[in-house]
C-alpha cells in the first residue's frame, strides 16, 4: 500500500503543479478570532439540517481538471448524505479564474468556488466571494493549519476554506552530506551555503544548489521565504509596502552573490521550480528547494540518479529567525450570489472531514489540511516524511494579499530579474518595486 499511495501522491502532485506553482502562496500564521464565536454548532450545520424543505436540486462548482476526480468523490459523499447533486465544471487551471468571475458576475448559478492562494484579495474586493466566518466555529477552524487559513483570508475575514496543504521544502542529498561529515541538514541560509562550499571544495558536488531564479512566480515564492527568513516583511502595520528594507536587500543579495561565486548554479536564472530539480537529480547539487511532489519524484529511479538518497528538511531561516517557508495549495469558497450557502458550506465541511481527508490522501495523493490526519500514526507509518513536512507549517509566511496580484507579481518578477542579471543593484530593484507597489497596488 505504501508504494501505491506514494505513486498516487506523486502523480496527483505533478498534475496539480500548475495550480500550486503558477500562483502558489502562503499566509502569515498567528492570527486569531477569524472563526464565528459559536462554540457548539456552526450556523451552517444548524440551518442546513433544519431547512430540509429549502434543499436545492443541485449546487454548481468550478474546479481544475486536475482536481475533478477529487471533488467528484466529495460530491458523491455529499449526495449520499444529503441527496443534493453537485454539477462540477472542470477546466484547465489557466481558465478557472476567468470562468468563475464570468459566471459569478454574469448571473449564472455558481455556488462553490475553487480559490487559489492569491485570489482571495481580488474575490473579496470584487464581491464575488462571501466571508465564511459565521459558518465555521473556532473549533473547526482550529483543526486546520493556521498558515493556510490565513492565505485564504483578507484581514480577519475568511473567504475560502483550505482543503489541502502544500509548500516548498528543502530537499538534500543525504549521502553527500554524510560524505562531507555532516549529520544534519542546514537550518540557515548561511549554513547551507557554507556546507555547499565545503562539499564543492571536496569535489562532492558541482554546485551547492540551483535556485528557481527565472523571471517567474517560482522565484517570487523563493524570495518570499528568504525575505521573512532575513527578518523582513512585505507590508507594515500601516499598510505600506516595505520589502526594500535591509532584510529584503540582504535576502536578494544572498541569491545574487551565491550565483556569482558559483555556490549556486549560475544557470539558475533560467530555471523554473521544476528545472532546478534536474541538476539535483543528476547528482550535481546537494540541495534544492521545491514543492512536496519532489520527495517522491527525486527518489524515483525512473527520474533520478540520486533515488534513495534524498531526504527532506524544513526550509532554512537566518539569524534569529529559526525557519521560514512558503506554502501553497488552495481552497473552496462560496459565491456571494449563492442562494443556498448553508448547503455549500456542508459540501466544504465534508471535504475537510477526517475520514474524507484520509481517503483523499490514499486515493488522490493530496496532503491533508487537518492537523490530526498528518499526525495520525497510521499515516506517518506509510509517509514518514510527513512528520518533518508538517512541522514546516508552523513557520509559513505568505505573499501579500493584493486585489490585482497577477499584475503586481509580474512587476515584481521583472525587477527581481533585473537585479539577478546585474542590470541594477538589489537595493535599486527593490526600491523601484516598492515605489510602484505603493503607488499602484495599495
Secondary structure, DSSP 8 states (H G I E B T S, - for coil): -HHHHHHHHHHHHHHTHHHHHHH-----S-----SBS-SSS-HHHHHHHH-GGG--SEEEEEEEGGGHHHHHHHHHHHHHHH--EEEEEEE-HHHHHHHHHHHHHHT----EEEEETTTHHHHHHHT-B---GGGSBHHHHHTB-HHHHHHTEETTEE--EEEE--EEEEEEEHHHHHHTT-SS--SBHHHHHHHHHHHHHTTS-SEEE----SSSHHHHHHHHHHHHHTT--SB-TTS-B-TTSHHHHHHHHHHHHHHHTTSB-GGGGG--TTTHHHHHHTTSEEEEEEETHHHHHHT-TTT-TTTT-EEEE--EEETTEEE-EEE--EEEEEBTT-S-HHHHHHHHHHHTSHHHHHHHHHHH----SBHHHHT-HHHHHH-THHHHHHHGGGGEE-----TTHHHHHHHHHHHHHHHHTTSS-HHHHHHHHHHHHHHH--
